[in-house]
Amino acid sequence: MFDKFIIKDLAYELNKILVGLHFQKIWGININTFQVKIKSNIYLIFSADSKSAHISIHEQKNNNTSFTSSLLTSLKKHLENAKIISIQQLNDDRIIEIFLSGKNEILEETNYHLILEFMGRHSNIILLDGERKIINSLKFTPYDSESERIIRNSYKYIEPDKNNISLETISKDNLTSYDGFYKKLISILPKDILSLSPTQIYDWLNSQKEYCIYIDKVNNYIDFHKFNNDNFDTIKFDCIFDMINEFYKGLEKSNFDLKKYLSLIKSKIKKLKNKKTKIKKDIERTSNIDKFKKYGELIFANAYKLKGNKDSVILFDYYENKDIKIPLDSKLTITQNAKKFYKRANKLSRSVLHLNNELKKIDLELNDLLQLSYDIENISSKEEFDLCMEALDNMKILKQNKTTKKANIEPYFIKYEYNNSVYKVGKNSISNEKLRASISNKHHIWFHVKDVPGSHVILEKTLEDAKDDDIVFGAKLAAYYSKSKNSSNVMVDYTKLKYVKKIRGAKSGLVTYTNQSSIFVTPNINELIEYLIK
């Protein structure tokens, strides 16, 4: 994992290799990722992508360098040909600061600071001047934010807040209260190390130099760090950059595949929306059903006094209490004209029924695709990737070889424990369906954000036993694991699982439900993460 302990080693190695050299040329690989040529065989790559924020050195250039942005323009303007003075970890945190000396617009010597914050979805790249004022940034603080830390041009750079809890004041049972001792890290530490005091664990982590990628039983990369754990299968590296490059190389391939699949999904969504528009127009054209029925009825009612073949007739409309002119086919008799109007009305009625059924099918498929699109955009593990691939296959989006066997994928749920109660969170449409099916007690509580793609959340407790805090926590989980994760006052519905039913004919995960109650919550991962069960 790209945590403070890895960053400390990286800053040391980068400083040792790069100090005294120059930023020769800078390119943009994508909106979050940049490449710097240092020498012909040294390329510095740094990324603030929410799922793969990292920094490393490569021997070869990445040729995908056509992306442009405001930040790239600023980096090229101020840092190309600038000399690297120092590289350090900032404040024992997940931040690297690159201190450079360059020239300003009037060719005067000036200093710059490139700040790289590796903090998941809060990762950022910030360019500062010599007085540590912000020149430009990848991400800025919204104007409606109440945060005291403001990232905007010309503002003084302020480091992110830390909890500042001392190692000496925490117990072994409360390791995660210290910045840097994340649950993910605790889950991969050797058992004998976990028996040490917090200070000893911290010192041990800093002393390790055994760079490893941890792999599962089918050789998928799970995580990486600077220590070995005999309980995991590992790939060992002598160089920290080789480890990071190997780990993120696999991730880049997955991201490329995901973009390809998302493109397929968006194309399918566009086609379905166009088809939906066309069907609605066809339905509008069937608005003559009632008129044709009325014409047939009026002609039959007055047939006794209508003689011969005519182009039209004027008859009294007793529905609207006025005379109307009805066009006729002069080649047909009066009775044949009446039957023709009835026949046209019946044909349109059958057409409307068919078109409305097609609309329902399209709406179901659109909901499936929107949910799957959300699932893919929020993948954070190999298991979730495989589940999404299964969903793509089920929806006939993947054109696979007929002899390909479907992977035997176990359901993947995220678990939380709060107030001695277990919450299970599905991460995609297939997982949502398997999660519901796995719960035997149908009186347990089910949560989902109102009218927005997201995960199904189940609290293994009945409504009668659940406290208000339990409901609020479940609602916050549903809100966070949804497309509304960055919104406030998110409406979440909850009901007994027995009232949740799969929509007939719909793909995995789509449901309808009744007897629900609703609650408004604002999701905040910092309020949830400490209750995550690994």
RODO-2510 file (C-alpha; in nm, 4 decimals, decimal comma):
residues 534
     n   res          X          Y          Z
     1     m     0,0000     0,0000     0,0000
     2     f     0,1160     0,3526    -0,0705
     3     d     0,1391     0,4644     0,2935
     4     k     0,3748     0,6860     0,4977
     5     f     0,6256     0,4034     0,5514
     6     i     0,6602     0,3326     0,1782
     7     i     0,6735     0,7063     0,1042
     8     k     0,9566     0,7537     0,3538
     9     d     1,1709     0,5001     0,1651
    10     l     1,0683     0,6446    -0,1713
    11     a     1,1620     0,9998    -0,0712
    12     y     1,5027     0,8779     0,0482
    13     e     1,5734     0,6845    -0,2735
    14     l     1,4443     0,9619    -0,4994
    15     n     1,6553     1,2181    -0,3166
    16     k     1,9646     0,9979    -0,3515
    17     i     1,9127     0,9444    -0,7272
    18     l     1,7679     1,2731    -0,8526
    19     v     1,9199     1,5602    -0,6524
    20     g     2,1367     1,7785    -0,8779
    21     l     1,9553     1,6669    -1,1950
    22     h     1,6946     1,8663    -1,3907
    23     f     1,3329     1,8369    -1,5021
    24     q     1,4159     1,8278    -1,8738
    25     k     1,0659     1,7794    -2,0197
    26     i     0,7183     1,7236    -1,8730
    27     w     0,4206     1,5449    -2,0321
    28     g     0,0644     1,4643    -1,9287
    29     i    -0,0354     1,0956    -1,9503
    30     n    -0,3912     1,1585    -1,8309
    31     i    -0,5740     1,4097    -1,6130
    32     n    -0,4144     1,2714    -1,2930
    33     t    -0,0784     1,1395    -1,4142
    34     f     0,2384     1,3185    -1,5303
    35     q     0,5767     1,2098    -1,6652
    36     v     0,9073     1,3963    -1,6297
    37     k     1,2203     1,3209    -1,8293
    38     i     1,5223     1,3484    -1,6000
    39     k     1,7788     1,1687    -1,8195
    40     s     1,7586     0,9446    -2,1245
    41     n     1,7039     0,6425    -1,8991
    42     i     1,5316     0,8078    -1,6017
    43     y     1,1654     0,9072    -1,6213
    44     l     0,9785     1,0217    -1,3107
    45     i     0,6077     0,9364    -1,3103
    46     f     0,3658     1,0596    -1,0446
    47     s    -0,0107     1,0123    -1,0268
    48     a    -0,2917     1,1454    -0,8074
    49     d    -0,5461     0,8928    -0,9363
    50     s    -0,7877     0,7984    -0,6555
    51     k    -0,7272     0,4245    -0,7057
    52     s    -0,3575     0,4280    -0,7975
    53     a    -0,1889     0,7374    -0,6535
    54     h     0,1875     0,6770    -0,6574
    55     i     0,5299     0,7973    -0,7672
    56     s     0,8107     0,5962    -0,9241
    57     i     1,1071     0,5959    -1,1606
    58     h     1,0981     0,4210    -1,4990
    59     e     1,3815     0,3493    -1,7383
    60     q     1,1682     0,3970    -2,0497
    61     k     0,9314     0,6708    -2,1588
    62     n     0,5563     0,6165    -2,1580
    63     n     0,4575     0,7201    -2,5105
    64     n     0,0972     0,8000    -2,4150
    65     t     0,1762     1,1689    -2,3632
    66     s    -0,0848     1,3644    -2,5595
    67     f    -0,2961     1,4820    -2,2652
    68     t    -0,2970     1,8556    -2,1866
    69     s    -0,4322     2,0481    -1,8892
    70     s    -0,3985     2,3752    -1,7012
    71     l    -0,1721     2,2130    -1,4427
    72     l     0,0507     2,0619    -1,7138
    73     t     0,0910     2,4088    -1,8694
    74     s     0,1994     2,5489    -1,5309
    75     l     0,4394     2,2620    -1,4656
    76     k     0,6024     2,3060    -1,8085
    77     k     0,6221     2,6826    -1,7713
    78     h     0,7839     2,6862    -1,4258
    79     l     0,9617     2,3517    -1,3856
    80     e     1,1070     2,2509    -1,7218
    81     n     1,4874     2,2875    -1,6911
    82     a     1,4541     2,3480    -1,3146
    83     k     1,7185     2,1835    -1,0953
    84     i     1,6176     1,9358    -0,8222
    85     i     1,7503     2,0624    -0,4864
    86     s     1,5919     1,8100    -0,2504
    87     i     1,3158     1,5513    -0,2201
    88     q     1,1648     1,4758     0,1190
    89     q     0,8658     1,3283     0,2960
    90     l     0,6594     1,6073     0,4476
    91     n     0,5645     1,5909     0,8159
    92     d     0,5894     1,2064     0,8348
    93     d     0,2758     1,1949     0,6197
    94     r     0,1681     1,0608     0,2780
    95     i     0,3214     1,3663     0,1105
    96     i     0,6372     1,4107    -0,0966
    97     e     0,7826     1,7576    -0,1519
    98     i     1,0215     1,8166    -0,4447
    99     f     1,2204     2,1392    -0,3970
   100     l     1,3476     2,2893    -0,7255
   101     s     1,5426     2,5919    -0,8430
   102     g     1,4450     2,7470    -1,1747
   103     k     1,3893     3,0771    -1,3486
   104     n     1,0828     3,2995    -1,3652
   105     e     0,9446     3,4906    -1,6640
   106     i     1,2221     3,7539    -1,6471
   107     l     1,4920     3,4842    -1,6097
   108     e     1,5555     3,5523    -1,2413
   109     e     1,6563     3,2607    -1,0179
   110     t     1,3542     3,1448    -0,8211
   111     n     1,2481     2,8478    -0,6097
   112     y     0,9518     2,6149    -0,6548
   113     h     0,7954     2,3383    -0,4480
   114     l     0,6081     2,0495    -0,6082
   115     i     0,3762     1,8909    -0,3493
   116     l     0,2525     1,5361    -0,4155
   117     e    -0,0227     1,4228    -0,1767
   118     f    -0,0983     1,0483    -0,1961
   119     m    -0,4265     1,0215    -0,0045
   120     g    -0,6695     0,8028    -0,1967
   121     r    -0,9541     1,0045    -0,3446
   122     h    -0,8089     1,3170    -0,1777
   123     s    -0,4761     1,2801    -0,3638
   124     n    -0,3493     1,6007    -0,5204
   125     i    -0,0607     1,7614    -0,7100
   126     i     0,0130     2,1206    -0,6084
   127     l     0,2722     2,3634    -0,7491
   128     l     0,3991     2,6320    -0,5075
   129     d     0,6242     2,9343    -0,5526
   130     g     0,9237     3,0159    -0,3320
   131     e     0,6957     3,1644    -0,0649
   132     r     0,4871     2,8443    -0,0640
   133     k     0,1913     3,0154    -0,2283
   134     i    -0,0153     2,8048    -0,4696
   135     i     0,0547     2,8625    -0,8401
   136     n    -0,1730     2,5844    -0,9636
   137     s    -0,3213     2,2565    -0,8472
   138     l    -0,4862     1,9443    -0,9854
   139     k    -0,7800     1,9807    -0,7463
   140     f    -0,9143     2,2904    -0,5746
   141     t    -1,1313     2,3487    -0,2685
   142     p    -1,4975     2,4127    -0,3704
   143     y    -1,6182     2,7647    -0,2952
   144     d    -1,9050     2,6322    -0,0833
   145     s    -1,6661     2,4284     0,1346
   146     e    -1,6387     2,5101     0,5050
   147     s    -1,2885     2,3593     0,5312
   148     e    -1,0187     2,5706     0,6939
   149     r    -0,7653     2,4234     0,4509
   150     i    -0,8105     2,6100     0,1231
   151     i    -0,6436     2,4946    -0,1999
   152     r    -0,6759     2,7845    -0,4441
   153     n    -0,4345     2,9888    -0,6528
   154     s    -0,2361     3,2510    -0,4539
   155     y    -0,3346     3,0961    -0,1197
   156     k    -0,0602     2,9860     0,1194
   157     y    -0,0196     2,6091     0,1173
   158     i    -0,1417     2,4412     0,4364
   159     e    -0,0629     2,0774     0,5061
   160     p    -0,3540     1,8368     0,5673
   161     d    -0,4646     1,7934     0,9280
   162     k    -0,3307     1,5016     1,1332
   163     n    -0,4786     1,3627     1,4524
   164     n    -0,1391     1,4051     1,6301
   165     i    -0,2068     1,1178     1,8700
   166     s     0,1215     1,0037     2,0220
   167     l     0,2329     0,6417     1,9858
   168     e     0,3015     0,6302     2,3589
   169     t    -0,0619     0,7070     2,4428
   170     i    -0,2335     0,4311     2,2393
   171     s    -0,2859     0,0673     2,3281
   172     k    -0,2299    -0,2420     2,1150
   173     d    -0,6093    -0,2816     2,0976
   174     n    -0,6466     0,0641     1,9452
   175     l    -0,3659     0,0758     1,6885
   176     t    -0,5783     0,2322     1,4149
   177     s    -0,6196     0,5531     1,6149
   178     y    -0,2621     0,6436     1,5121
   179     d    -0,2119     0,8084     1,1727
   180     g    -0,0465     0,5496     0,9518
   181     f    -0,1681     0,2344     1,1289
   182     y    -0,4520     0,1675     0,8882
   183     k    -0,6652    -0,1452     0,9140
   184     k    -0,5333    -0,2547     0,5759
   185     l    -0,1777    -0,2373     0,7106
   186     i    -0,2677    -0,4154     1,0362
   187     s    -0,4279    -0,6964     0,8319
   188     i    -0,0988    -0,7828     0,6569
   189     l     0,1423    -0,7439     0,9501
   190     p     0,3005    -1,0675     1,0802
   191     k     0,1352    -1,1954     1,3986
   192     d     0,4560    -1,1786     1,6018
   193     i     0,4913    -0,8093     1,5133
   194     l     0,1335    -0,7378     1,6221
   195     s     0,2258    -0,8607     1,9698
   196     l     0,4741    -0,5707     2,0070
   197     s     0,3979    -0,2276     2,1482
   198     p     0,2837     0,0479     1,9056
   199     t     0,6242     0,2191     1,9283
   200     q     0,8047    -0,1076     1,8552
   201     i     0,5757    -0,1751     1,5552
   202     y     0,6481     0,1736     1,4209
   203     d     1,0262     0,1270     1,4619
   204     w     1,0102    -0,2209     1,3053
   205     l     0,8231    -0,0907     0,9990
   206     n     1,0784     0,1842     0,9460
   207     s     1,3644    -0,0648     0,9692
   208     q     1,2341    -0,3081     0,7064
   209     k     1,3660    -0,3152     0,3480
   210     e     1,2191    -0,6429     0,2200
   211     y     1,0033    -0,5177    -0,0653
   212     c     0,7211    -0,7621    -0,1469
   213     i     0,4045    -0,7886    -0,3526
   214     y     0,1491    -1,0147    -0,1818
   215     i    -0,0396    -1,2495    -0,4139
   216     d    -0,3451    -1,4734    -0,3765
   217     k    -0,3828    -1,8410    -0,4699
   218     v    -0,4306    -1,7608    -0,8397
   219     n    -0,1399    -1,5113    -0,8490
   220     n    -0,3502    -1,1957    -0,8419
   221     y    -0,1742    -0,9015    -0,6769
   222     i    -0,3321    -0,8194    -0,3400
   223     d    -0,1049    -0,5467    -0,2013
   224     f     0,2600    -0,4507    -0,1507
   225     h     0,4845    -0,3287     0,1293
   226     k     0,8392    -0,3211     0,2658
   227     f     0,8227    -0,6362     0,4784
   228     n     0,7651    -1,0067     0,4278
   229     n     0,4850    -1,2076     0,5874
   230     d     0,5202    -1,5861     0,5721
   231     n     0,1412    -1,6222     0,5812
   232     f     0,1233    -1,4745     0,2292
   233     d     0,2648    -1,5849    -0,1023
   234     t     0,4922    -1,3063    -0,2197
   235     i     0,7071    -1,1773    -0,5031
   236     k     1,0221    -1,0168    -0,3614
   237     f     1,2161    -0,7231    -0,5058
   238     d     1,5548    -0,5719    -0,4327
   239     c     1,4437    -0,2288    -0,5521
   240     i     1,1392    -0,0363    -0,4272
   241     f     1,0808     0,1134    -0,7744
   242     d     1,0719    -0,2322    -0,9369
   243     m     0,8073    -0,3399    -0,6843
   244     i     0,5888    -0,0327    -0,7400
   245     n     0,6214    -0,0467    -1,1182
   246     e     0,5288    -0,4148    -1,1283
   247     f     0,2263    -0,3660    -0,9006
   248     y     0,0837    -0,0673    -1,0895
   249     k     0,1591    -0,2183    -1,4303
   250     g    -0,1092    -0,4801    -1,3613
   251     l    -0,3411    -0,2094    -1,2322
   252     e    -0,2924     0,0002    -1,5465
   253     k    -0,3975    -0,2968    -1,7622
   254     s    -0,7109    -0,3426    -1,5532
   255     n    -0,7871     0,0301    -1,5826
   256     f    -0,7420     0,0103    -1,9606
   257     d    -0,9861    -0,2824    -1,9757
   258     l    -1,2321    -0,0941    -1,7552
   259     k    -1,2243     0,2117    -1,9822
   260     k    -1,2914    -0,0154    -2,2793
   261     y    -1,5882    -0,1786    -2,1040
   262     l    -1,7218     0,1563    -1,9828
   263     s    -1,7043     0,2814    -2,3413
   264     l    -1,9086    -0,0200    -2,4542
   265     i    -2,1653     0,0413    -2,1811
   266     k    -2,1963     0,4128    -2,2600
   267     s    -2,2397     0,3325    -2,6281
   268     k    -2,5154     0,0850    -2,5422
   269     i    -2,6824     0,3389    -2,3108
   270     k    -2,6779     0,5967    -2,5920
   271     k    -2,8360     0,3510    -2,8368
   272     l    -3,1074     0,2570    -2,5867
   273     k    -3,1884     0,6217    -2,5156
   274     n    -3,2193     0,6907    -2,8901
   275     k    -3,4434     0,3865    -2,9266
   276     k    -3,6539     0,5059    -2,6325
   277     t    -3,6984     0,8478    -2,7970
   278     k    -3,8063     0,6859    -3,1241
   279     i    -4,0597     0,4608    -2,9481
   280     k    -4,2083     0,7590    -2,7649
   281     k    -4,2553     0,9343    -3,0983
   282     d    -4,4214     0,6203    -3,2368
   283     i    -4,6559     0,6172    -2,9384
   284     e    -4,7460     0,9809    -3,0051
   285     r    -4,8426     0,8816    -3,3587
   286     t    -5,0925     0,6333    -3,2174
   287     s    -5,2957     0,9094    -3,0572
   288     n    -5,5636     0,8604    -3,3272
   289     i    -5,6999     0,5390    -3,1694
   290     d    -5,9965     0,7075    -3,0026
   291     k    -6,0666     0,9197    -3,3098
   292     f    -6,0774     0,6153    -3,5416
   293     k    -6,3053     0,4272    -3,2993
   294     k    -6,5389     0,7237    -3,2870
   295     y    -6,5448     0,7544    -3,6667
   296     g    -6,6373     0,3868    -3,7005
   297     e    -6,9060     0,4133    -3,4348
   298     l    -7,0647     0,7285    -3,5860
   299     i    -7,0671     0,5781    -3,9349
   300     f    -7,2348     0,2572    -3,8112
   301     a    -7,4887     0,4604    -3,6108
   302     n    -7,5838     0,6598    -3,9234
   303     a    -7,5372     0,3868    -4,1888
   304     y    -7,9110     0,3532    -4,2465
   305     k    -7,9296     0,7064    -4,3915
   306     l    -7,5978     0,7096    -4,5792
   307     k    -7,6293     0,5854    -4,9369
   308     g    -7,3643     0,5253    -5,2057
   309     n    -6,9862     0,5699    -5,2049
   310     k    -6,8580     0,9048    -5,0759
   311     d    -6,5281     1,0935    -5,0216
   312     s    -6,6499     1,2223    -4,6844
   313     v    -6,9566     1,2671    -4,4670
   314     i    -7,0676     1,5244    -4,2126
   315     l    -7,2185     1,3624    -3,9009
   316     f    -7,3295     1,4843    -3,5615
   317     d    -7,0719     1,4009    -3,2895
   318     y    -7,2803     1,3343    -2,9786
   319     y    -6,9612     1,3155    -2,7684
   320     e    -6,8675     1,6769    -2,8395
   321     n    -7,2153     1,7964    -2,9369
   322     k    -7,1187     1,9298    -3,2801
   323     d    -7,0978     1,8281    -3,6462
   324     i    -6,7691     1,6779    -3,7697
   325     k    -6,6408     1,5907    -4,1148
   326     i    -6,5190     1,2312    -4,1562
   327     p    -6,2966     1,1451    -4,4573
   328     l    -6,3942     0,8257    -4,6428
   329     d    -6,2490     0,5992    -4,9083
   330     s    -6,4800     0,6418    -5,2088
   331     k    -6,3852     0,2938    -5,3358
   332     l    -6,5439     0,1363    -5,0263
   333     t    -6,9041     0,1181    -4,9109
   334     i    -7,0190     0,3011    -4,5967
   335     t    -7,0053    -0,0205    -4,3909
   336     q    -6,6603    -0,1075    -4,5269
   337     n    -6,5337     0,2392    -4,4286
   338     a    -6,6653     0,1910    -4,0729
   339     k    -6,4923    -0,1492    -4,0474
   340     k    -6,1705     0,0045    -4,1832
   341     f    -6,1697     0,2661    -3,9051
   342     y    -6,2270    -0,0046    -3,6397
   343     k    -5,9487    -0,2146    -3,7920
   344     r    -5,7053     0,0774    -3,7836
   345     a    -5,7990     0,1540    -3,4212
   346     n    -5,7436    -0,2098    -3,3161
   347     k    -5,4104    -0,2257    -3,4988
   348     l    -5,2917     0,0918    -3,3252
   349     s    -5,4072    -0,0470    -2,9882
   350     r    -5,1962    -0,3592    -3,0369
   351     s    -4,9052    -0,1399    -3,1471
   352     v    -4,9305     0,0792    -2,8352
   353     l    -4,9305    -0,2277    -2,6111
   354     h    -4,6195    -0,3609    -2,7870
   355     l    -4,4435    -0,0219    -2,7748
   356     n    -4,5171     0,0234    -2,4028
   357     n    -4,3775    -0,3231    -2,3323
   358     e    -4,0647    -0,2303    -2,5301
   359     l    -4,0317     0,0878    -2,3225
   360     k    -4,0439    -0,1149    -1,9994
   361     k    -3,7732    -0,3489    -2,1295
   362     i    -3,5546    -0,0541    -2,2290
   363     d    -3,5977     0,1106    -1,8882
   364     l    -3,4967    -0,2134    -1,7153
   365     e    -3,1911    -0,2508    -1,9363
   366     l    -3,0940     0,1136    -1,8867
   367     n    -3,1137     0,0695    -1,5093
   368     d    -2,8963    -0,2428    -1,5388
   369     l    -2,6358    -0,0578    -1,7433
   370     l    -2,6317     0,2497    -1,5170
   371     q    -2,5816     0,0247    -1,2123
   372     l    -2,3044    -0,1690    -1,3890
   373     s    -2,1381     0,1552    -1,4965
   374     y    -2,1379     0,2673    -1,1316
   375     d    -1,9991    -0,0723    -1,0221
   376     i    -1,7108    -0,0577    -1,2691
   377     e    -1,6201     0,3010    -1,1814
   378     n    -1,5913     0,1998    -0,8146
   379     i    -1,3887    -0,1219    -0,8480
   380     s    -1,1142    -0,1428    -0,5851
   381     s    -1,0119    -0,5099    -0,5908
   382     k    -0,9543    -0,8065    -0,8229
   383     e    -1,2635    -0,9834    -0,6820
   384     e    -1,4845    -0,6867    -0,7713
   385     f    -1,3256    -0,6704    -1,1178
   386     d    -1,4084    -1,0400    -1,1756
   387     l    -1,7675    -0,9921    -1,0580
   388     c    -1,8132    -0,7026    -1,2992
   389     m    -1,6703    -0,9144    -1,5796
   390     e    -1,9306    -1,1794    -1,4949
   391     a    -2,2047    -0,9150    -1,5085
   392     l    -2,0763    -0,7914    -1,8458
   393     d    -2,0822    -1,1488    -1,9724
   394     n    -2,4364    -1,2060    -1,8420
   395     m    -2,5550    -0,8922    -2,0200
   396     k    -2,3961    -1,0098    -2,3485
   397     i    -2,1675    -0,7058    -2,3572
   398     l    -1,8549    -0,9200    -2,3726
   399     k    -1,8053    -1,1174    -2,6933
   400     q    -1,6244    -1,4148    -2,5465
   401     n    -1,5217    -1,7482    -2,6984
   402     k    -1,7977    -2,0037    -2,6555
   403     t    -1,5557    -2,2488    -2,4953
   404     t    -1,4581    -1,9997    -2,2234
   405     k    -1,5699    -2,1188    -1,8825
   406     k    -1,7219    -1,8749    -1,6386
   407     a    -1,4982    -1,8159    -1,3384
   408     n    -1,6100    -1,9664    -1,0111
   409     i    -1,6263    -1,6404    -0,8182
   410     e    -1,7220    -1,6326    -0,4534
   411     p    -1,9496    -1,3466    -0,3442
   412     y    -1,7492    -1,0457    -0,2319
   413     f    -1,9013    -0,8340     0,0435
   414     i    -1,7618    -0,5586     0,2575
   415     k    -1,8376    -0,6036     0,6277
   416     y    -1,8720    -0,3478     0,9040
   417     e    -1,9411    -0,4011     1,2740
   418     y    -2,1084    -0,1232     1,4696
   419     n    -2,2901    -0,1456     1,8048
   420     n    -2,2227    -0,5222     1,8077
   421     s    -2,4164    -0,5577     1,4815
   422     v    -2,2842    -0,6737     1,1445
   423     y    -2,3521    -0,4790     0,8259
   424     k    -2,2897    -0,6369     0,4843
   425     v    -2,2337    -0,4170     0,1797
   426     g    -2,2520    -0,5414    -0,1792
   427     k    -2,0074    -0,3825    -0,4200
   428     n    -2,1805    -0,4443    -0,7546
   429     s    -2,5002    -0,5801    -0,9070
   430     i    -2,4077    -0,9488    -0,8883
   431     s    -2,2748    -0,9131    -0,5351
   432     n    -2,5944    -0,7278    -0,4340
   433     e    -2,8076    -1,0186    -0,5546
   434     k    -2,5891    -1,2851    -0,3936
   435     l    -2,5842    -1,0858    -0,0710
   436     r    -2,9632    -1,0767    -0,0502
   437     a    -2,9864    -1,4477    -0,1293
   438     s    -2,7319    -1,5317     0,1415
   439     i    -2,9400    -1,3780     0,4228
   440     s    -3,1747    -1,6380     0,5712
   441     n    -3,3559    -1,4030     0,8097
   442     k    -3,5832    -1,1964     0,5867
   443     h    -3,6685    -0,9667     0,8787
   444     h    -3,3187    -0,8182     0,8699
   445     i    -3,2974    -0,4577     0,7496
   446     w    -3,2142    -0,3667     0,3885
   447     f    -3,0883    -0,0176     0,2882
   448     h    -3,0493     0,1552    -0,0506
   449     v    -3,0181     0,5124    -0,1726
   450     k    -3,3378     0,6434    -0,3280
   451     d    -3,3411     0,6326    -0,7114
   452     v    -2,9597     0,6264    -0,7463
   453     p    -2,7245     0,3388    -0,8437
   454     g    -2,5439     0,1978    -0,5427
   455     s    -2,4758    -0,0936    -0,3133
   456     h    -2,7322    -0,2906    -0,1171
   457     v    -2,6625    -0,2776     0,2561
   458     i    -2,8036    -0,5322     0,5016
   459     l    -2,8016    -0,4932     0,8788
   460     e    -2,8226    -0,8324     1,0473
   461     k    -3,0760    -0,7108     1,2978
   462     t    -3,4544    -0,6698     1,2935
   463     l    -3,6320    -0,3343     1,2886
   464     e    -3,7737    -0,4114     1,6317
   465     d    -3,4250    -0,4598     1,7782
   466     a    -3,2436    -0,1861     1,5882
   467     k    -3,1696     0,1444     1,7583
   468     d    -3,1792     0,4810     1,5864
   469     d    -2,7972     0,4843     1,5693
   470     d    -2,8022     0,1474     1,3902
   471     i    -3,0379     0,2833     1,1243
   472     v    -2,8315     0,5996     1,0750
   473     f    -2,5081     0,3981     1,0371
   474     g    -2,6680     0,1637     0,7814
   475     a    -2,8042     0,4617     0,5880
   476     k    -2,4610     0,6274     0,5847
   477     l    -2,3086     0,3083     0,4457
   478     a    -2,5706     0,2962     0,1683
   479     a    -2,5122     0,6640     0,0899
   480     y    -2,1323     0,6302     0,0827
   481     y    -2,1377     0,3196    -0,1388
   482     s    -2,3510     0,4914    -0,4028
   483     k    -2,3261     0,7518    -0,6753
   484     s    -2,4273     1,0105    -0,4114
   485     k    -2,1183     0,9461    -0,1967
   486     n    -1,9992     1,3077    -0,2365
   487     s    -2,3422     1,4644    -0,1737
   488     s    -2,5076     1,5901     0,1424
   489     n    -2,8588     1,5132     0,2711
   490     v    -2,8826     1,1894     0,0737
   491     m    -3,2206     1,0153     0,0925
   492     v    -3,1902     0,6483     0,1893
   493     d    -3,4785     0,4000     0,2008
   494     y    -3,4818     0,1042     0,4396
   495     t    -3,7222    -0,1840     0,4916
   496     k    -3,7363    -0,5501     0,5920
   497     l    -3,5562    -0,7766     0,3473
   498     k    -3,8782    -0,9731     0,2885
   499     y    -4,0283    -0,6670     0,1187
   500     v    -3,7431    -0,6481    -0,1356
   501     k    -3,8194    -0,8316    -0,4621
   502     k    -3,6201    -0,8723    -0,7800
   503     i    -3,7826    -0,7062    -1,0807
   504     r    -3,9115    -0,9722    -1,3150
   505     g    -3,7040    -0,9857    -1,6314
   506     a    -3,4369    -0,7536    -1,4931
   507     k    -3,0689    -0,8392    -1,4687
   508     s    -2,8823    -0,8965    -1,1417
   509     g    -2,9297    -0,6458    -0,8616
   510     l    -3,2408    -0,4568    -0,9747
   511     v    -3,5230    -0,4717    -0,7214
   512     t    -3,8494    -0,3185    -0,6183
   513     y    -3,9501    -0,2764    -0,2537
   514     t    -4,2409    -0,1731    -0,0337
   515     n    -4,3193    -0,0769     0,3282
   516     q    -4,0077     0,1377     0,3367
   517     s    -3,9122     0,4273     0,5618
   518     s    -3,6713     0,7022     0,4591
   519     i    -3,3913     0,8939     0,6268
   520     f    -3,1602     1,1746     0,5129
   521     v    -2,7885     1,1387     0,5879
   522     t    -2,4560     1,2877     0,4801
   523     p    -2,1944     1,0170     0,4097
   524     n    -1,8458     1,0561     0,5565
   525     i    -1,5923     0,7754     0,5233
   526     n    -1,4035     0,9000     0,8302
   527     e    -1,7085     0,8118     1,0423
   528     l    -1,7292     0,4630     0,8919
   529     i    -1,3777     0,3344     0,8312
   530     e    -1,2928     0,2435     1,1911
   531     y    -1,5796    -0,0101     1,1911
   532     l    -1,4603    -0,1893     0,8770
   533     i    -1,3953    -0,5624     0,9283
   534     k    -1,1064    -0,7126     0,7329
***
